[in-house]
């Protein structure tokens, strides 16, 4: 879908920044018509994504994987929006963060914790 940033903000209200990366940022948001359901919107700078063919292929590959996967332990992908400056990926908001962040802070897991995560 190609819409303007203003249109994205008509559909979603952005609450706060929850992450920053080299290609953009992730913000906590909710649909304006349903404030109880929260989403993570990853806004990637188009100039960074379009900088190389590899970046475009990687993004397309990531989107194809996200579209095809339906698993309770993988964030759901809902939709994508393009505007003049960003590619906005609307995804499920995972309140407890991701495994990578948990590994960075905890460094080690007990055998029972690892078993629970892998299961």
C-alpha positions as CSV (number, residue, x, y, z in Angstrom):
1,X,0.0,0.0,0.0
2,X,1.4,3.4,-0.9
3,X,0.0,6.1,1.4
4,X,1.3,9.3,2.9
5,X,2.7,9.5,6.4
6,X,-0.3,11.6,7.4
7,X,-2.5,8.7,6.3
8,X,-0.5,6.3,8.5
9,X,-1.1,8.7,11.4
10,X,-4.8,8.7,10.7
11,X,-4.9,4.9,11.0
12,X,-2.4,4.6,13.9
13,X,-1.5,6.8,16.9
14,X,2.2,6.6,17.8
15,X,2.8,6.5,21.6
16,X,6.6,6.2,22.2
17,X,9.9,5.1,20.8
18,X,10.8,1.5,21.8
19,X,13.8,0.8,19.6
20,X,16.3,2.3,17.2
21,X,18.5,0.7,14.6
22,X,20.7,1.7,11.7
23,X,17.8,1.7,9.2
24,X,15.1,3.4,11.3
25,X,13.1,3.1,14.5
26,X,10.3,1.2,16.2
27,X,7.4,2.9,17.9
28,X,4.6,1.6,20.0
29,X,1.3,2.5,18.4
30,X,-2.3,1.6,18.4
31,X,-5.1,1.9,15.9
32,X,-7.0,5.1,16.3
33,X,-10.3,3.1,16.1
34,X,-9.1,0.5,18.7
35,X,-6.7,2.0,21.4
36,X,-6.7,-1.2,23.4
37,X,-4.7,-3.2,20.8
38,X,-1.0,-2.2,20.6
39,X,1.3,-2.6,17.7
40,X,5.0,-2.2,17.0
41,X,5.6,-0.1,13.9
42,X,9.0,-0.4,12.4
43,X,9.7,2.7,10.3
44,X,12.7,2.1,7.9
45,X,14.2,5.0,6.1
46,X,13.6,4.4,2.4
47,X,17.0,6.0,1.4
48,X,18.8,3.4,3.6
49,X,16.7,0.5,2.3
50,X,17.0,1.6,-1.4
51,X,20.7,2.3,-1.0
52,X,21.6,-1.1,-2.5
53,X,19.9,-3.9,-4.3
54,X,20.9,-6.2,-1.4
55,X,19.0,-4.1,1.1
56,X,15.8,-4.3,-1.0
57,X,16.2,-8.0,-1.5
58,X,16.7,-8.5,2.2
59,X,13.6,-6.5,3.0
60,X,11.5,-8.4,0.5
61,X,12.9,-11.7,1.9
62,X,12.0,-10.6,5.5
63,X,8.5,-9.6,4.4
64,X,7.9,-12.9,2.6
65,X,9.0,-14.8,5.7
66,X,6.8,-12.7,8.0
67,X,3.8,-13.1,5.7
68,X,4.2,-16.9,5.5
69,X,4.8,-17.6,9.2
70,X,2.1,-18.1,11.8
71,X,3.4,-19.2,15.1
72,X,2.6,-18.1,18.7
73,X,6.3,-17.3,19.4
74,X,7.0,-15.3,16.3
75,X,5.7,-11.7,16.0
76,X,2.8,-11.4,13.6
77,X,3.2,-9.1,10.6
78,X,0.0,-7.2,9.7
79,X,0.7,-4.7,7.0
80,X,3.2,-2.5,5.3
81,X,2.9,1.2,4.2
82,X,5.1,3.3,2.0
83,X,5.4,7.0,2.1
84,X,7.9,9.4,0.6
85,X,10.4,8.9,3.5
86,X,9.7,5.6,5.2
87,X,8.6,2.0,4.8
88,X,6.3,1.3,7.8
89,X,6.0,-2.4,8.9
90,X,3.1,-2.9,11.3
91,X,3.8,-5.8,13.6
92,X,2.5,-7.4,16.7
93,X,3.7,-5.7,19.9
94,X,5.6,-8.2,22.1
95,X,5.5,-6.6,25.5
96,X,8.3,-8.7,27.0
97,X,10.8,-8.0,24.2
98,X,12.7,-10.5,22.1
99,X,15.0,-13.3,22.9
100,X,18.1,-11.4,21.7
101,X,17.5,-8.6,24.3
102,X,16.9,-11.2,27.0
103,X,20.2,-12.9,26.0
104,X,22.0,-9.6,26.2
105,X,20.8,-8.8,29.7
106,X,20.7,-12.3,31.2
107,X,23.6,-13.9,29.3
108,X,22.8,-17.4,30.7
109,X,19.8,-19.5,31.1
110,X,19.2,-22.5,33.3
111,X,18.5,-25.8,31.6
112,X,14.8,-25.5,32.5
113,X,14.6,-21.9,31.2
114,X,16.2,-22.9,27.9
115,X,13.9,-25.9,27.6
116,X,10.9,-23.6,28.1
117,X,12.1,-21.1,25.5
118,X,12.9,-23.8,22.9
119,X,9.6,-25.6,23.5
